């Protein structure tokens, strides 16, 4: 396998928390970083130019969705996902595993892979480790995720161990598949909220890594129904045990509180649909807490949404206008709300990185949390 990603460089630390960087062939990735989710070749509701102004380090594409529609071969023939969606920066593609395993009534798991019915038209498809790698190779992403079996948060321990073992075997098959020259493969760790299972699975991954190194490590199977305190307890103990010389990616977690907790315990990369989903429902993330823009008290407000935010929505429009758009059901409401929520979330990890580099992360985290809890948004 080629090595298109440079070694991970740790630039500053504060306990387990760290600021770092690695290089892709499409530019550097500075961490910690939040990665907006572009499921179907677009980050919902905003243009690539608007996304570029927000300035994320990496964005995501989805193997399951893009493989079904418009089809990975078409994307390949049109120059790959970067050209298809007009995004020049780094792209990470997930394996499709989470989406397939979410179709509990529409899929059947075997050792060879997963047979599932499309949510679009009910047609039958098959996703194996090799097929996941093929789709991602055709998409041309910079960071490729191995296909794992993503268990629900309350899976019984014996079933979880069986699932975990299958993920290891699938990881071997993913690694054996020839990817593109620009692509680096991340391994995914499973094991639920059981520290001993997480550790056992990590050792299995590291046995494979000793032969041919993976270019990053992801913690999967969290934020899928388990209690938040159990997730945090697992993360605080497990994350620092991941190899220090590779990026650490916490999958599918993205509330502001979760980002700060993850960074404090050594996570480098995050993704989540929450910022844009909340935006479409009128919940806006600000430096002073969450704002429900539909509430009547914003109807006549001449204030910006967040005086500490310099995004297009905050520097241009009043709360009264954002309230009006949302109440009127205008498409622009989702666009402006999404621009703000992504700007806030990407900006939070950027500010955390700056605080780490300046040796003031604990104070930054404490002040940020205090501001959420004490100031009226």
N, C-alpha and C positions, 0 to 999 in steps of 0.2 A: 504493500500500500504506500502511496505517495504521502508526503507530509506537507500539505498546503497551509497548515496553521503553524505559526511559530510557537516556540515554547512559551508557557505562561510566565510572565515576569511579575513578581510581587513588588510593588513600589512603596507600600506603607502598610503597617499593621497597627491594630489596637486590640490586644487580646486575640481572639479568633478572627475578628473583622479584618478585612484587607482591601486595599486598592491595588489593582493590577492591570495588565494589558496583555493582549496577544494579537498577532497580525494574521489577517486573511489576505488572499490575493486581491480582494476588493477593498482593503483598507483596514486600519486598526480597530480593535474593540477595547474600549476603556471600561474597566469594571470598578465597582458594581454597576450593573446596567439592567434596566427594565426593557423588555423586548415586546413591542406592540404585536398583536396577533392579526395577521392578514390571511384569514382562513382560505378564502377563495381567490387569492391573488389580489386582494385589496384589503386595506384596513378600513373597516366599515365606516362609510359616511364622509371620508375625507380624500382629497386628491394626493398623489405623490408629492406635488409641490408643497402642499400644506404639511404633509408628513416630514418633508425635508426641513422645513422651518423649525419643526419641533426637535429634530436632530437625534433620533434614536440611534444607538450603536448597531443594532441588529433588528430585523423584523422577521416574523414567522410566516411560513406557508404551510398548508395542510395536505399531506399525502393522500389521505382518504378522499377529501372533497375534490382536489384537483385531478386525482386519478380517475374519478368518476366523470367529472365535468370540468373543463372541456376535454380532458384526457391528456395523459402525460406525454404521449407521442406527438400530439398536436403542439403542446407547449415546447417540446424539444425542437420540432421542425420550424417553429417560429422564433428560435434563438434562445430558448430557455426562459425560466421564470423571471430573471432580471429584465430581459428585453420585453417579455410579454406584459409585465406590469409597470415597466419604465421605472425600475428602482435600481440604482447603480451600486448601492451599498451591500453589505453582507446580509445574507438570508439564511435562516435556519429552517429546515423542514422537519416536522415531527413525523413519526413513523406511520401514523394512521391507526396505531393500536388502540389508543384511548377511544376514538370514535367507534371503531368496530366493536370493542368490548362493551361500549355503552348500548349497543343494539342487542340487549340480552335476549329478546324474543325473536331476533332476526338473524342469529348467527350460531354456528356450530364449530367448536374448537377441537382440532385434532393435532397430533404431533407435527404433521406436515404444514399446518397453517390454519386459517380460519375461513370457513365458507359463510358468506353473509348476503343478505338481501339489501339492495340499494334503497336508501330512504327516498330517492327521487322517483323511481318507477317500479320498485320491487324486483328488478332483475337480479340474478344470482351472480356473485363474484367470489373470487378466492384471493386472500391476502396471505402470503407466506413471507418469511424473512427475505427470501430472494426477490419476491415481487415488490416488497416495500423498498428494497435497495434499488431495484430497477426503476421504479417510479421516481425516486429521489434523484437518481443519476440522470434521468431524462429531464427532470425539472432544473437540474444544474445548481442546486443550493450549495452554499459554502460549508454549512454544518449539517450533517446527516445524523438522524437519530436511529438507533437500532430498534427493531421491532421487539416489544416486550408484551407480556400478558399483564394488563393493568387490572388488578383485583379490586373489588369494592372495599370500602373502608372497614366493614364488619365481617370479612371472610373468616371462617373458622381456620384455626391454625394448621391442621393437617392439609386442608385444601390450599392454603396459602403456601405451604412448603412445596406442594406439587406444582403450583403455578410458578413459583420462584425457580424451581429446577428447570422448568420448560423455558423460562426466560433466559437462563444461562445457555441452554442448548441452542436456542434461537440466536443468541448473541454470537456464538461460534459461527453460525451460518451467515449471519450478516457480515462478519469480519472477512469471511472467505470470498464474498462477492466483490468483483472489481468495480470500484467507484471511479468517478472522473478525477482528473489530475488536480482540480481545484478543491476537492471535497475532503473533509475530515470527519471521522466517525466518532460519535459520543456513545458511551455505554450507559445503560440505565440500571440503577440499583432498585430492587424491590425488597419487600419484607414487612410491609405494613408498619405498625407502630411498635414492633418487637425488636428491641436493640440486638438481641442475639441473632435473629434471622437477618437483619440488615448487615450485621458484621459477617455472618457466614456467606451471604451473597456477595459482599464486597471482596472477600477472600477468593471466591470463585472467579470474579471478574479480574482480580489482580493476577491470578494464575494465567489467565489468557493474556493480560496486559504485559506480562513479563516476556512473552514471546514476540508479540507485535503490539506496541503501545497504542492505546486509544488516545484520542486527542482532547477528551474531556469526559467528565463524569456527571450524570444527572441523578437526582433523587426523584423517583417517580412514585406513584401510588399514594400520595398524600393529598389532603383537601378533597377527598372523595367520600366523605360521610363520617369520618372519625371525629371525635371531639377535638376542639382546637387545643385544649391543654395537653392532650396526648400527642398531637402533632408537634407542638412546641417542645415538649419534653424530649421527644425522639430527636428532633433537629438539633437541640442544644448539645446533646451527647454525641450524636452520630456525625454531623457535618464536619467537625474538626478532624475526624479520622480519615476523611477522604484525602487522596494524594494532594499535597500542597503545590505540586508543580504543574497541575492541570486546572482548567476552569471547572467550577462547581455550579451546577445548574439545578435550581429548584423548580420543578415543572408545575404549571397551573396555579400558582399562588401569586396574588397581586394586590391585596388591600394595602393601604399605606402602613398599617400596623404590622402586617406580615412582612412587608419589605424591610422595615427597620429591624424587626426581630431576626429575619434571615441574615441580613448584612452583619448584624452584631455577632452572629454565630458562624460566619465564614462563607456564606453563599455569595457567589459572584454574579450569576445571571438569573433572571426571573422572567416569566411570561404569564399573562392572564387576559381573558376577555373582559374582565371586570370594568376597566375604565370606560370602554366604549359602550358596554351593555348598560352600565349605570347612567351614562350620558343620555342614551336613548330613552331612559325612563325618568329623566329629569333630576337625577341625583348627581350633584357636582362636588368634586373633591377639592377642598381649598386648604390654605394654610391655617385656617381657623375652624376647620371641621367640615362636615358634610352639609351641603345646602340643598334643600328641596325647592327647586326654582319655581314650581307651580304654586307654592304657598302664597296666599293673598298679600302677605306683608311685603313681597317684592314687587307688587304691581306698580307702585309709584316711585320706586327707589331709583335715584340718580347715581347710585354708587356703582363702581365696577364690581364684578363678581368677586374678585380677589385682588385687593390692592397690592399684594406682594407678587402677583403674577404678571408677566409681560407678554403673554400669548396674545394672538390676534383678537380673540374674543374679549379678553380683559382690557386690553388697551384701546378698544374701539367702541364697545357697546356697554350700555347700562344693564343693571339687573332688571329694570322695568322692560327693556326690549327683549331680553332673554325670556322673561316671564311671558310676555305677549306671544312670542314665537311658539313657545311650548304649549300654551293654552290654545293657540289657533291651529295647532297640529301642523305647522309648517316644517318642511324638510330641513330648512336652514337651522332649526332648533337643534336637531341631532348633529348637524355638522359643527356648529359652534360649540355645543356642549362637548362633543368628542375631541375637538381641538384642545379645549381647556383641560379635560380630564387626562388626556395623554400628555399634554405639556406639564401638568402637575406631577404625574406619576414618573415620567422620564426625568423631570427636573428634580424630584425627590432623590432618586438614586444618584443623579449627577452631583447634587449638593452633599450627599453622604460621601461620595468619593472625594470631593474637595475637602470636607471636614477630616477625612482620614489622612489625606496628604498634608494637612495643616496641623495634625496632631490634636484635634479637638472634637473627635467623634462622640465621646460620651456626652459632652455638653450639648452638641448639636442634637443628638437623639433625645435627650431629656427636654430641651427647650421646645423641640418640635412637638413632642407628645403633650407637654404642658399647654402649648398654644392650642392644640386641638381640643383639650379638655376644659379650658378655662375661658376662652373668648367666644362670644356670641357671633356666629357666622352671618 
